[in-house]
Amino acid sequence: MSPADVHWSAIGAFWASIAAAIIAVSATVINYLFFRSQVDPHVIVYATADEKRPSIIVLVIENVGKSMAKKVTFRFSSFFPKHAFGIEEAGAAQPEAMNEGPLCTGIPSLGPGAKRIITWGQYGGLHKALGDKSVDITIDFERESRFPLSHRRLRVICPIDVKSFEHTDASDHNWDKKAAKELERIANALEKAAKAQ
């Protein structure tokens, strides 16, 4: 084997070891990120229709992560209404800015799967306040960290809008309430029939 062949084989071995080291570091980083995604808290805010109260839209603060979120704070990108009621925009009063509740005061700790539900309003009142634009809610919170240099503060940005509720179903789906009313009506009819005898 000539000295030139030895030289090229050494260079090839060097670059092969560099590639192996990069692959090993990348795999370690990917495994760590996957592990963090399985154990970190993840707090979100979203708007949804209230299934038990027709036409009401609620805000839900939820920790969809696997561990407790601490020192949860919220910040709005622009005006954010509260108690914006009114089915039709024309008849709705101009709502005030949200200045109380967990979105304003924060939450000291929010366990995995824990929620806070806020009655936000109805489509007409909310659309009068926000129009077609969305408002970004920036959520900052801390996670538990066993490593001193590990980043403990996390941030999530959730866009909230009301336009997406336009022309959606706002009918009454509270079957428990409907069944209770029907049972009450039957009981009253039976009571009247018993008294008539």
LUMFI-400107 format. One line per 2 residues: their letters; for each residue z, x, y of C-alpha. Coordinates in steps of 0.1 Angstrom, whole numbers. Each point is the difference from the previous one (the first is absolute). Layout:
// residues N
a> Z X Y  ...
This chain:
// residues 197
ms> 0 0 0  -10 14 33
pa> 23 4 30  -20 -27 18
dv> 5 -25 -28  38 7 1
hw> 0 -5 37  -18 -34 -2
sa> 22 -12 -29  31 9 21
ig> -14 -20 30  -8 -29 -23
af> 35 0 -15  16 2 35
wa> -20 -31 12  8 -18 -33
si> 37 6 6  -3 -12 36
aa> -17 -32 -11  26 -6 -27
ai> 28 5 26  -17 -25 24
ia> -4 -25 -28  37 4 -10
vs> 12 -4 36  -22 -30 5
at> 13 -17 -32  35 7 11
vi> -6 -15 34  -17 -31 -15
ny> 29 -5 -25  25 3 28
lf> -18 -25 22  -3 -24 -30
fr> 37 4 -7  9 -6 37
sq> -21 -32 0  20 -12 -30
vd> 34 6 16  -4 -3 37
ph> 7 -32 20  -30 -17 17
vi> 8 -26 27  -27 -23 11
vy> -3 -31 23  -25 -28 -5
at> -7 -35 11  -3 -28 -26
ad> -1 -38 -2  34 -16 -9
ek> -6 -19 -32  29 -23 5
rp> -7 -9 37  -35 -11 7
si> -18 17 30  29 26 5
iv> -9 37 -1  28 24 -8
lv> 3 38 3  13 19 -30
ie> 16 34 2  0 14 -36
nv> 9 32 -17  -27 2 -27
gk> 11 35 -10  23 12 -27
sm> 30 12 19  21 -10 30
ak> -14 4 36  26 9 26
kv> 0 -2 38  -31 -22 1
tf> -14 -5 35  -30 -19 13
rf> -22 4 31  -28 -23 13
ss> -32 13 14  -2 -29 25
ff> 15 -34 8  14 -17 -31
pk> 10 -37 2  30 -18 -16
ha> 4 -37 -8  -37 -7 9
fg> -2 -36 -11  -29 -24 4
ie> -27 -11 -24  -26 -3 27
ea> -3 29 25  -6 -24 30
ga> 33 -17 -5  21 31 -8
aq> 24 15 25  -4 37 9
pe> 25 17 -23  24 27 11
am> 0 36 -13  20 8 -31
ne> 32 16 11  25 -8 -28
gp> 2 2 -37  -6 28 -25
lc> -34 10 15  18 8 33
tg> 34 12 -12  -11 18 -32
ip> 15 -1 -35  26 26 -10
sl> -11 -1 -37  -25 -19 -20
gp> 1 2 -38  -29 0 -23
ga> -16 -34 -1  22 -13 28
kr> -15 -23 27  7 -14 34
ii> -19 -32 8  -5 -11 36
tw> -14 -33 11  -27 11 24
gq> -18 -32 10  -31 -21 -5
yg> -37 9 4  -5 -17 34
gl> 30 16 17  -6 34 -16
hk> -37 0 9  8 -10 36
al> 22 31 2  -21 25 -19
gd> -36 -13 0  -22 18 -25
ks> 16 34 3  25 15 -23
vd> 32 18 8  10 32 -18
it> 36 1 -11  11 37 -6
id> 28 2 -25  21 32 -2
fe> 26 5 -27  19 26 -20
re> 0 8 -37  26 17 -20
sr> -7 37 -4  17 25 -23
fp> -20 29 14  12 14 34
ls> -36 8 13  -15 -32 -13
hr> -14 -25 26  23 -30 0
rl> -16 -22 27  -29 -21 -10
rv> -23 -22 21  -22 -30 -8
ic> -23 -19 24  -6 -37 -8
pi> -26 -20 21  11 -36 4
dv> -24 -27 11  -2 -38 2
ks> -38 -4 1  -3 4 -38
fe> 20 -33 -3  -28 -20 17
ht> -13 -28 -22  24 8 -28
da> 19 -26 -21  32 -12 18
sd> 8 -29 -23  34 -8 -14
hn> 6 19 -33  37 -7 -2
wd> 0 -18 -33  37 2 -4
kk> 5 -20 32  -27 -25 -9
aa> 16 -5 -35  34 -5 16
ke> -14 -26 24  -17 -19 -28
le> 31 0 -21  20 -13 30
ri> -26 -28 5  3 -9 -37
an> 38 0 1  0 -22 31
al> -24 -25 -18  22 0 -31
ek> 31 -6 21  -16 -29 19
aa> -12 -15 -34  36 3 -14
ka> 15 -17 31  -25 -28 -2
q> 11 -10 -35
